[in-house]
Structures are given as structure tokens and as C-alpha cells.
């Protein structure tokens, strides 16, 4: 009886793990989408001593044939985990329907050496009305590390 219970538990564990995948498997491909807008800012371009120390943050907005919008954000720093999210839309959008406001961690639109750009507020409009507005923090991993220390 114990062997049957152990086999049943093993069976449940194995089939419970089927379908689990790493986060990178869930990345949506942009191959068949139209890029509507892309913007890259440098957080420390004026302050970095070497070219390879320059940190860039990029936000890209795509739309597929069904009008679904994909916001893709990435960076060349290890302090940011790439982020994607989808926004349902009923119409085609253009570059003028996108607004990205960059701020520092302290909320300042003008960066300094001690308070660099790292937040993007991405707004998507549909027919002139706000469809979606989200905050993207490009220092999400750094904040996680600090929280784990405390």
C-alpha cells in the first residue's frame, strides 16, 4: 500500500511540473508585429568614465494585426529584468498616441549625477483618450537586492 501511495505522489509531482517553464519562455516575439515607437535614454552618459559603463534604457511599442499592443522594455544593465506587457486596443495607433515621461528615482524630470533617470511612465492613447499608463522601473533588481539585505 505504501508503494502505491509513493508512486501516486511521484506521479502527481511529475505531472504537476509539466508546463512549468522559465520566464524567458514566456517572452512574446515581435517578429510579426509593427514597431510603432521606440525610445532609448542613457542614465549616465554624461557621468560614465568608460564607454562600456554607459547604461541605456529602451522602451519599444509594437502592435499586431489584431491591434493588440506590446510594450517591451530592456536595458544593458544587470539591475533591470526585461519586462513585457500587453494592452488591448480596438484601433491602430501611431507614434503620436505614445508618450513616455522619464524621471529619476526621486521623481525629477531633470537628472543629476546623483539622481539619474531610471523610471519611465508609458502612456498609450486610443482616439485621444488615455488607454493605459504604467510605470516601468529600470532598477527593479537593484531595489530587490536592497530589500533582501534589510
Number of C-alpha atoms within 10 A of each C-alpha: 6 7 8 9 10 11 12 12 11 12 11 11 11 10 10 10 9 8 7 9 9 8 7 8 8 9 13 12 8 14 9 10 17 15 18 18 18 16 11 13 16 15 22 20 16 10 13 13 10 8 8 8 13 16 17 18 21 17 20 16 24 21 25 15 10 12 17 17 24 23 19 19 23 17 20 15 15 13 16 19 16 16 15 16 13 14 14 13 17 11 12 16 20 14 13 11 18 19 15 17 11 20 19 19 16 12 14 14 15 11 18 14 12 9 17 21 27 25 24 22 14 18 16 24 18 16 11 9 9 12 14 14 15 12 13 17 22 27 18 16 15 14 14 11 11 9 9 8 7 5
